[in-house]
Amino acid sequence: MKNTKKKEHKFLKLVNTPLKRISAFALVTVIGVGSVVTVMATTGKATILDNGVSYRVNLTTTDTEQLLEKANIEVGPNDIVERDDTNGVVIEIRREMEATVAADGAEKTVSAHYGDKVSDVIAQAGVALDDNDTVNADVDSALTDNADLVVTRYHKVTVHDNGTTQVVDVPEGTAVNVLSSANITLGEEDTLSVAETEPLTDGMEITVNRVTYATQTVTESIPFETEIIETADLYEGETQVQTTGANGTKTAVKECKFVNGQLVESKDVAVLSETEPVTEVQLVGTKTKSVAVTPTPTASKSTQTNAAVSGNTIIDVNGNVLNVARVITGECTAYTGGGITATGAPAAVGRVAVNPNIIPYGTKLYIASPDGSFVYGYAIASDTGGALMSGRVLVDLYYDSLGECVNFGRRQMNVYILA
């Protein structure tokens, strides 16, 4: 501490500001300057408290600055000087000091003074304390030196483990902090429902995924397979089961992996018995029904269920007379699945696929089997495909369902091109 005899002390001013002030809690009223001042100067002592350290000095003057100079005490520009004359002259000096407050991942250094309350210093740093937060110093205590204050946030986290639930206060950080706070130990394969590096938040819920293993004897069914064999002994669209399928069975010892009691994985350790499944064999017909139809002028709805041809006209199943430009007989198939046709129209019943080199797009058609057993009806050439362009198929008929396509199969059909 510097010892100075200067009569002027520019560092001490009687002002009342947050950083530089002298406060007089009680001022002595001077009545008769000669008598009162003389008594104080000759009979009393002043007490000076400098950051809690006490000094005594003869009260030869009532001037605070002169008393400090007499005690060889220098006051800094940001130190606080307070005076109380209630029970004798007491001058208290609270020196400026720095306090660093670390909270929420950041640090802030603020100007504080000896005796400031720790909680006030933290508030000065702009940090609000919650009920669950902790500080590395008593928040109700007073600063006595430069301080590094650390605020640790606590979050309320709900933890589910082995069927039990607890709400714990967890210090800020990541989800892994839950383990020590909840007194939980993870097994070698146990995990948390969130990443251990996940930042903690208030209200977070975390489940401990417990992994266990058990050996079980399990009997299970082995589904049979189906083999399709095409045969010319059946007509197109006809099927027949040649061999009935049967499921097999297998009894095995399995090592089962459970997560929180739920089976997630198993593997055979030993097979105790096994019965092989029986493959089902289905015959699917390929033979084409080909019955020639000879159009006659007298044909009618009652004698021909698909259409009757008379010269350049036919009569459909509803008795309507249609003008026919020509008729083509050939193999027809069926398809489904939606989408957009080659002409840009949505696929729909009545919009059929053709070879546009044979039947141009937009051609109006009437389609029925030659023997009159099957009628597709009115259609318009709207789409195409590889089988059409190669000549393997004359027309591909659109249906709304796979079952209708299977029922139609592959048939000889008369395609009437309407005039």
C-alpha positions in Angstrom: 0.0 0.0 0.0 1.4 3.3 -1.0 2.1 5.9 1.7 1.4 9.5 0.5 1.3 12.9 2.2 -0.3 14.7 -0.7 -2.9 17.2 0.4 -5.1 16.6 -2.7 -6.6 13.2 -3.4 -8.3 13.3 -6.7 -9.1 9.6 -6.4 -11.7 10.3 -3.7 -14.8 12.2 -4.4 -18.0 12.6 -2.4 -20.4 11.4 -5.0 -23.1 8.8 -4.9 -22.7 6.5 -8.0 -22.6 2.7 -8.3 -18.8 2.6 -8.7 -17.4 5.6 -6.8 -19.1 7.1 -3.7 -18.8 8.0 0.0 -21.9 7.4 2.0 -22.4 9.0 5.4 -25.0 7.0 7.3 -25.1 9.6 10.0 -23.8 13.1 9.8 -22.7 15.0 12.9 -24.5 18.3 13.2 -22.0 21.0 14.1 -23.4 23.5 16.6 -20.6 25.8 17.7 -17.8 24.8 15.5 -15.1 25.5 18.0 -16.5 23.4 20.9 -17.7 20.3 19.1 -14.9 19.9 16.7 -12.4 20.5 19.5 -14.0 17.7 21.6 -13.9 15.2 18.7 -10.4 16.1 17.8 -9.0 15.6 21.2 -11.0 12.8 22.7 -12.0 10.3 19.9 -10.7 7.8 17.5 -12.0 6.8 14.1 -12.3 3.2 13.0 -11.3 2.4 9.4 -12.3 -0.9 7.9 -10.4 -1.7 4.7 -11.8 -4.9 3.1 -12.6 -6.0 6.6 -9.2 -5.1 8.1 -9.6 -2.7 11.0 -7.4 0.4 11.6 -7.7 3.0 14.4 -6.7 6.6 13.9 -7.0 9.7 16.2 -9.9 11.8 15.4 -8.0 15.0 14.9 -10.2 16.0 12.0 -13.8 15.2 10.9 -12.8 15.1 7.2 -13.0 11.6 5.8 -10.3 12.2 3.2 -7.9 13.6 5.7 -8.5 10.7 8.1 -7.7 8.2 5.3 -4.6 10.1 4.5 -3.6 10.1 8.1 -4.0 6.3 8.1 -1.9 6.1 5.0 -4.8 4.5 3.1 -5.2 5.2 -0.6 -8.5 4.6 -2.3 -8.9 3.6 -5.9 -11.2 5.4 -8.3 -13.8 2.5 -8.3 -13.5 1.6 -4.6 -16.5 2.3 -2.4 -16.1 4.4 0.8 -19.0 4.4 3.3 -19.1 6.3 6.6 -21.3 5.8 9.7 -21.1 8.3 12.6 -23.9 6.7 14.6 -21.6 5.2 17.3 -18.4 7.0 16.7 -16.8 7.5 13.3 -16.6 4.3 11.3 -15.3 4.5 7.7 -15.6 1.3 5.6 -13.7 0.8 2.4 -14.9 -1.9 -0.1 -12.3 -2.5 -2.7 -13.2 -3.2 -6.3 -12.6 -6.8 -7.4 -13.3 -8.9 -10.4 -15.7 -11.8 -10.4 -16.1 -14.2 -13.3 -19.4 -15.9 -13.7 -19.6 -19.1 -15.8 -23.0 -20.3 -16.8 -24.8 -21.9 -19.8 -21.5 -22.5 -21.6 -20.3 -18.8 -21.4 -18.3 -16.7 -19.1 -18.7 -13.1 -18.1 -16.4 -10.9 -15.9 -18.1 -8.2 -13.9 -16.9 -5.5 -11.5 -17.8 -6.3 -7.9 -16.8 -5.1 -4.5 -15.7 -6.6 -1.3 -18.8 -7.7 0.7 -21.1 -7.9 -2.3 -23.5 -10.8 -2.0 -22.6 -13.7 -4.3 -26.2 -13.9 -5.6 -26.1 -10.2 -6.5 -22.9 -10.6 -8.4 -24.4 -13.5 -10.4 -27.4 -11.4 -11.2 -25.2 -8.6 -12.3 -23.7 -11.0 -14.8 -27.1 -11.4 -16.3 -27.6 -15.0 -15.0 -30.9 -16.0 -13.5 -30.8 -18.8 -11.0 -33.4 -21.5 -10.9 -34.4 -23.5 -7.8 -32.4 -26.5 -8.9 -29.3 -24.7 -10.0 -26.1 -24.9 -7.9 -23.1 -22.5 -7.5 -19.6 -23.3 -6.3 -20.0 -20.8 -3.5 -22.7 -20.0 -1.0 -25.0 -17.6 -2.8 -25.8 -15.8 0.5 -22.2 -15.2 1.4 -20.2 -12.1 0.7 -17.2 -11.7 -1.7 -13.9 -11.4 0.1 -11.6 -11.7 -2.9 -11.6 -12.0 -6.7 -13.8 -15.0 -7.5 -14.5 -17.5 -10.2 -18.2 -18.4 -9.8 -19.6 -21.4 -11.6 -23.3 -22.0 -12.1 -24.4 -25.5 -12.8 -27.9 -26.0 -14.2 -30.0 -29.0 -13.2 -32.7 -30.5 -15.4 -35.6 -32.7 -14.4 -35.4 -35.9 -16.4 -37.8 -38.8 -16.3 -36.0 -42.1 -16.5 -37.6 -45.5 -17.3 -35.7 -48.6 -16.3 -36.8 -52.2 -15.8 -40.4 -51.2 -15.4 -39.8 -48.4 -12.9 -39.9 -44.7 -13.4 -38.1 -42.0 -11.5 -37.7 -38.2 -12.0 -34.2 -37.1 -11.2 -32.4 -33.7 -11.2 -29.5 -34.1 -13.6 -26.6 -31.6 -13.9 -26.3 -29.9 -17.3 -24.5 -31.7 -20.0 -25.5 -34.7 -22.0 -27.8 -37.7 -21.5 -25.0 -39.8 -20.1 -25.2 -37.7 -16.9 -28.5 -39.4 -16.2 -26.7 -42.6 -15.2 -24.9 -41.3 -12.1 -27.8 -39.1 -11.1 -30.3 -42.0 -11.3 -27.8 -44.5 -9.9 -28.0 -46.6 -13.0 -25.3 -48.9 -14.3 -25.5 -50.1 -18.0 -24.7 -53.6 -18.9 -22.3 -54.4 -21.7 -25.0 -54.2 -24.4 -27.5 -51.9 -22.7 -28.2 -48.6 -24.3 -30.2 -45.4 -23.8 -33.2 -44.5 -25.9 -31.3 -41.3 -26.9 -27.6 -40.9 -27.9 -25.4 -40.5 -24.8 -24.2 -37.2 -26.3 -27.7 -35.8 -26.6 -27.9 -32.4 -24.8 -30.1 -32.5 -21.7 -33.3 -30.5 -21.6 -36.0 -30.0 -18.9 -38.8 -32.6 -19.2 -36.7 -35.0 -21.2 -37.7 -38.7 -21.0 -35.0 -41.4 -21.3 -35.5 -45.2 -21.4 -32.8 -47.6 -20.5 -32.8 -50.4 -23.0 -31.9 -53.6 -21.1 -30.6 -56.5 -23.2 -31.1 -60.0 -22.0 -30.6 -63.5 -23.5 -32.5 -66.7 -23.0 -32.5 -70.2 -24.5 -35.9 -71.5 -25.7 -37.3 -74.6 -27.4 -39.6 -73.4 -30.2 -41.7 -75.4 -32.7 -42.5 -73.4 -35.8 -44.2 -74.0 -39.2 -42.4 -74.1 -42.4 -44.6 -72.8 -45.3 -44.9 -74.9 -48.4 -44.0 -73.6 -51.9 -46.2 -73.6 -55.0 -45.0 -74.9 -58.4 -46.9 -73.9 -61.5 -46.9 -76.2 -64.5 -48.5 -75.2 -67.8 -50.4 -78.0 -69.6 -52.2 -78.2 -72.9 -54.6 -80.7 -71.2 -56.5 -77.8 -69.8 -58.0 -74.8 -71.5 -56.7 -71.3 -70.9 -57.9 -69.9 -67.6 -58.5 -73.4 -66.1 -56.3 -74.6 -63.2 -56.0 -77.9 -61.3 -54.2 -78.9 -58.2 -52.0 -81.9 -59.0 -50.4 -82.2 -55.6 -51.8 -80.6 -52.4 -49.2 -78.6 -50.5 -48.5 -79.1 -46.8 -46.5 -77.1 -44.3 -43.6 -78.6 -42.6 -42.6 -78.2 -38.9 -39.3 -77.6 -37.1 -38.5 -77.9 -33.4 -35.3 -76.2 -32.5 -33.4 -74.8 -29.5 -33.0 -71.1 -30.1 -30.8 -68.4 -28.4 -33.2 -65.4 -28.1 -32.2 -61.8 -27.6 -34.6 -59.6 -25.7 -34.7 -55.8 -25.4 -36.8 -54.7 -22.4 -38.5 -58.1 -22.5 -39.4 -58.0 -26.2 -37.9 -60.6 -28.6 -35.8 -58.8 -31.2 -33.6 -61.6 -32.6 -33.1 -65.4 -32.4 -30.9 -68.0 -33.9 -30.9 -71.8 -33.9 -28.5 -73.5 -31.5 -29.7 -77.0 -32.2 -32.5 -78.6 -34.4 -34.3 -81.3 -32.5 -36.7 -82.4 -35.3 -37.8 -81.3 -38.7 -40.5 -82.3 -41.2 -40.0 -81.0 -44.7 -43.0 -79.1 -46.3 -44.7 -80.7 -49.3 -44.6 -78.5 -52.5 -48.0 -77.8 -54.0 -48.2 -78.4 -57.8 -50.8 -76.5 -59.8 -51.6 -77.1 -63.4 -52.5 -74.1 -65.6 -54.1 -74.6 -68.9 -52.7 -73.3 -72.2 -55.1 -74.9 -74.7 -57.1 -72.4 -76.8 -60.8 -72.8 -77.4 -61.2 -72.2 -81.1 -64.8 -72.4 -82.4 -65.4 -70.8 -85.8 -68.3 -68.4 -86.1 -69.9 -67.9 -89.5 -71.8 -64.7 -89.6 -75.2 -64.8 -91.3 -77.7 -62.1 -92.1 -80.3 -63.8 -89.8 -78.0 -64.1 -86.7 -79.5 -62.4 -83.7 -78.9 -61.8 -80.1 -80.6 -65.1 -79.1 -78.4 -67.3 -81.5 -75.0 -65.5 -80.9 -74.2 -64.0 -77.6 -71.3 -61.8 -78.7 -72.3 -60.3 -82.0 -73.9 -61.1 -85.3 -72.4 -60.0 -88.6 -74.5 -59.2 -91.6 -72.6 -57.8 -94.5 -70.8 -54.8 -93.1 -72.8 -54.7 -89.8 -73.0 -56.6 -86.6 -75.5 -56.8 -83.8 -74.0 -56.5 -80.3 -75.3 -58.4 -77.2 -77.7 -55.6 -76.5 -79.3 -55.7 -80.0 -77.6 -52.6 -81.3 -76.6 -52.6 -85.0 -72.9 -51.6 -85.5 -71.2 -50.8 -88.8 -68.0 -52.8 -89.2 -65.1 -51.9 -91.4 -63.3 -55.2 -90.9 -62.7 -58.0 -88.4 -59.4 -59.4 -87.2 -59.1 -62.6 -85.2 -56.0 -63.3 -83.1 -54.5 -64.0 -79.7 -55.5 -61.5 -76.9 -54.1 -61.1 -73.4 -55.0 -58.9 -70.4 -53.2 -56.4 -68.2 -53.8 -54.1 -65.2 -51.9 -51.7 -62.9 -53.1 -48.2 -63.9 -50.8 -45.5 -65.2 -51.0 -43.5 -68.4 -51.5 -45.0 -71.9 -49.4 -44.2 -74.9 -52.0 -41.7 -76.1 -51.9 -39.8 -72.7 -55.2 -41.0 -71.4 -55.4 -42.8 -68.0 -55.5 -46.6 -68.3 -59.1 -47.8 -67.9 -61.4 -50.6 -68.9 -62.2 -50.1 -72.6 -58.8 -48.6 -73.4 -56.8 -51.4 -75.0 -53.2 -51.8 -76.2 -52.6 -52.5 -79.9 -49.9 -52.3 -82.6 -50.8 -48.9 -84.0 -49.3 -49.9 -87.4 -52.2 -52.5 -87.6 -54.9 -50.8 -85.6 -54.2 -47.0 -85.4 -54.7 -45.2 -82.1 -58.2 -43.9 -81.6 -59.8 -46.7 -83.6 -63.2 -47.7 -82.1 -63.5 -51.5 -81.6 -65.9 -54.2 -80.4 -64.2 -57.3 -79.0 -65.7 -60.7 -78.4 -64.6 -64.4 -78.6 -65.4 -66.2 -81.9 -67.6 -68.8 -80.1 -69.6 -66.1 -78.4 -68.7 -67.4 -74.9 -66.8 -64.2 -73.9 -67.5 -60.6 -74.6 -65.1 -57.8 -73.7 -67.3 -55.2 -75.4 -66.6 -51.7 -76.8 -63.0 -50.4 -76.7 -60.7 -47.8 -78.2 -57.1 -48.3 -79.3 -55.2 -46.3 -76.7 -51.9 -48.0 -75.7 -49.2 -50.3 -77.0 -46.4 -52.6 -75.8 -43.6 -55.0 -76.8 -45.8 -58.0 -77.3 -48.1 -56.0 -79.5 -45.3 -54.5 -81.6 -43.7 -57.9 -82.1 -46.9 -59.5 -83.3 -47.2 -62.1 -80.5 -50.4 -60.5 -79.3 -53.2 -58.8 -81.3 -54.8 -56.8 -78.5 -54.0 -56.5 -74.8 -57.3 -55.9 -72.9 -57.2 -53.7 -69.8 -59.0 -54.8 -66.5 -59.2 -53.2 -63.1 -57.9 -56.2 -61.2 -55.4 -58.9 -61.4 -58.1 -61.5 -60.7 -60.0 -60.5 -63.9 -56.7 -60.7 -65.9 -56.1 -64.2 -64.6 -59.7 -65.2 -65.4 -59.3 -64.0 -69.0 -55.8 -65.5 -69.4 -55.0 -65.8 -73.1 -57.8 -66.2 -75.7 -58.6 -66.1 -79.4 -60.8 -63.1 -79.9 -62.6 -61.3 -82.8 -61.6 -57.7 -82.9 -64.3 -55.8 -84.9 -63.1 -52.5 -86.3 -66.1 -50.2 -86.3 -66.7 -47.9 -89.2 
